[in-house]
Amino acid sequence: MNMHIHKGAYLTKEVPPAAADAKEAEAMLANLTKELGSITTLLEANKQATETQYKDLKAHYSGLKADSEAVRAEVQKHAAEYAALVTQQQALQQALDQVKKEMDAPLIRGGSDLKDHDIKAAIELQRRAFLFKGGDNDDFTPDMDNLVDASQYRSAVRKLMKVGVESKQKIVRSLTEMERKAFEASSLDAAMFSPEMLGIEVDCIIECAELLDLYGQVTVGKSTFMYPQVMDYGAIGKYDCDAKCDAEYGPEGNIQYKNGAVSDFRGVFCLQRKVLTEANYPLLDFMYKAAARSYRINRNRALMTGDGINEPLGWLTNDCFTKMKTSGATFNHIDFRIFFASAPVEYGAVTAVMHQNVFAYLACMVDSVGRFLFGDGLMTYSPDDVRERIRISNCLPDATDGLTKGSAANPFTTGDFLVAAGSWGRAYYVVNKRPLWIEQWEGQSSAWCVKYQFGAEDGGFTACCPAARILTVGP
């Protein structure tokens, strides 16, 4: 075959898409393996430190009368350290789960797993394009004969990530026939990237991030929706006489239909063109992970304390759950044990959620002879029990105000939030509409920087008010 080389032309070595996928998977696996090792080491060290701190608390202070300010301060200091270790342990476990999930990405697994995933991802890509053009989710039917070739899609994306170093028009002209077909069929001409098609598969719906995994899940197809709220499931029906040929209606207002809406999560990356000359495809992987973590942090906060303005209305702000109060401007082991044990178990397993400092306040409580009131480990205090029954989140209010309140000299403030407990899968639902996405923002790119924008659409609503309750400072 004759080749005609003319002045100004440049030669490149074309890498087959499959080989490029394998090379990318190898690089991703190497980075994730290193990260996994680091987190595992930190988690193991943290577990040992937590166990040691717990043993030290019991060994050094159990039986020691807390009749002096110095002793009380020392106990409180060690309890705060213990609470910090437990909080860190939960965070490290979540990070470990995230890395394991990323290591299980289809691109890394390869083989039949990647092939099956690519088919599902191509169908999902068709669905998103259909919805983007105004179609209804119930009317979507996949066109199996015209699915986008995922390997060619990934190859095209790798080249498109060089936009900024080269012009987009030049890169599009350099696409092979198969890459161009994938480019046109997948809406890449609109600079839209799909993490599923890239084999990254960032799934923020079922991922554990603080309290997100505790809630129920629902998916909607519209920005506004209606949902039923049942006040008393037992009142929906009842045992009745055989002679009747009908059934009676339940009490009026027991089943209510309420309106809900999803909110927009938005963000922007601005990358210097010099950065793009040093990194191409892995940079997109980085942006997805960074955007996903930002999304989880903001979503977790909003679903608890969001004000409902441009964000979901959090369950604490909604003020729907049953409220209980302590007997006075104090908080002791009796208040906590009564509150936790009286949470309605009919809805499922009960989990308590509180601020780290409130947990530390409980952990350091001793009786008149210096015995730790929760030291027997039978009531959500020992490390094993804490991991199962208490979830710590510093997005929640801190009634201790940095462990400065709660004493006789400086009591708690009446009405302040202390702890919530309930069956969260029934009490609160997260709403998912549009998963996390990212695209090039060509209109805002300049001679020095290239911008990428990302976003998601989601919401949340209180489903069953009696399924959870909140303890506040009385009287």
Residue, then its C-alpha position, 0 to 999 in steps of 0.5 A: m500500500n502506497m503512503h503519501i506523506h505531505k508537509g505538515a502531516y504527523l503520524t500516530k500509532e493507533v492503539p486498538p480499543a481493546a488493548a487501550d482498555a486493558k492498559e487503562a484497567e491495569a493502571m486503574l488497578a495498580n492505583l486502587t491496589k495501592e489505595l486499598g493497602s493504605i486504607t486497610t493498614l489505617l483501618e487495622a491500626n484504628k481498630q487496635a487503637t479503638e480497642t486499646q482506648y476502650k480497655d484503657l477507659k475501663a482499666h484506668y477509670s472504672g471504680l475511680k470516683a469522679d469526685s474532682e474536676a480533674v478526674r472528670a476532665e481526664v475521663q471526658k478527654h479520653a472519652a472524646e478520643y474514643a469517640a474520635l476513633v470510632t468516628q474515624q473507623q466508620a469513615l475508614q470503613q466507608a472509604l474501604d468499601q468505596v475502593k473495593k467497589e471501584m476495584d470491582a468496576p467492569l473495566i477492571r474485571g474484563g472478560s464476559d463481565l465487561k461484555d455483559h456490562d457494556i450491553k447493559a450500559a449501551i441500553e442505559l445510554q439509549r434510555r438517557a438519550f431518549l429521556f433527554k429528548g423529552g421521551d417518557n421512561d415508560d415508553f422507552t424500548p431498547d434498540m438492540d440492533n443499534l447499540v453503541d460499541a462500548s470499546q469504541y466509545r471509550s476509545a473516542v472519549r480518550k481522544l476527546m479528553k485531549v480537547g484543550v490541547e487540540s481543537k475539538q474539530k481536529i480530534v473529531r476528524s481524527l476518529t476512526e470510522m467505528e469511533r465516529k459511529a460511536f461518537e454520533a450514536s452516543s451524543l458525544d457530539a454534545a460532550m456528554f460522558s457516561p460513567e457506565m459506558l466508560g466502565i467506571e460505574v459510579d453508583c451513588i444510590i446504594e453506596c454507604a456514605e454516612l447515613l445514605d445507606l440507612y434510608g429507603q430508595v425510590t426512583v422517579g421519572k419527573s421533576t415533581f411527583m406524588y407519593p403516599q404517606v400511611m399514618d397507620y398501616g394496621a388501620i388499612g384493613k381489619y378482621d370482619c364478619d363473613a356475612k358481609c359482602d364488602a369491606e369497610y374503609g379505613p379511617e379518613g386521612n390515614i393514607q395521604y398523597k403528598n407532593g414531592a420535587v427533586s433538586d439539582f446538584r451542580g458543580v464545575f471543574c476548571l482545568q488548565r490546558k497545561v494539565l491536559t497536556e500531561a494527562n488525558y483519559p485518567l483525568l476523567d476517572f479522577m473527575y468522576k471520583a471527585a465529583a461523586r465524593s462531593y455529591r455524597i458529602n452534600r447529599n448526606r448533609a442535605l437529607m439530614t438538615g437541608d432547608g428545602i430551598n434548592e435542596p432536599l428538605g432534611w428529616l431533622t428540618n422537616d420536624c415530622f418524627t415523634k419528639m421526646k424530651t429529657s426530664g430537665a436540662t440534663f442528659n443521662h444514661i437513663d434518658f438515652r436507654i429509655f429513648f433507645a429501647s422505646a423506639p418502635v421496633e415494628y418497623g424494623a431494626v433500630t439505629a441511633v444517630m448522633h453527633q460525635n461529641v454527644f457520643a463522647y458525652l455518653a461514653c464518659m458517664v460514670d456512677s457515684v463509685g466511678r463505674f462506667l454506666f455504659g462500660d458493660g458493653l451491653m447498651t451500645y457502648s463497646p466498639d462492636d456494639v457501637r458499629e452495629r447500633i450507632r451511626i455517628s455523623n458530624c452533620l448533625p447538631d452538637a448539643t454539647d457545643g464542643l463538649t463545653k455543655g452538659s455539666a451542672a455549671n453549664p447545662f444543655t440548652t432547652g430544645d437542642f437536638l441530642v439523638a435520633a433513633g428509628s427504622w430509617g428504611r421506613a422513616y425516610y426515603v431518598v429520591n433518585k431521578r438523574p444519576l451523576w453526569i459530567e460534560q465538557w463546557e465548551g462555551q466557558s473554556s478559554a485560551w488557558c482553561v478547559k471547563y467541565q460541568f457535572g450534576a445530578e437530580d435527586g430529593g428526599f422525603t419523610a415517608c413514615c413519621p412514627a418509624a423514627r423519633i428524636l430526643t431533645v433537651g427538656p423540660 
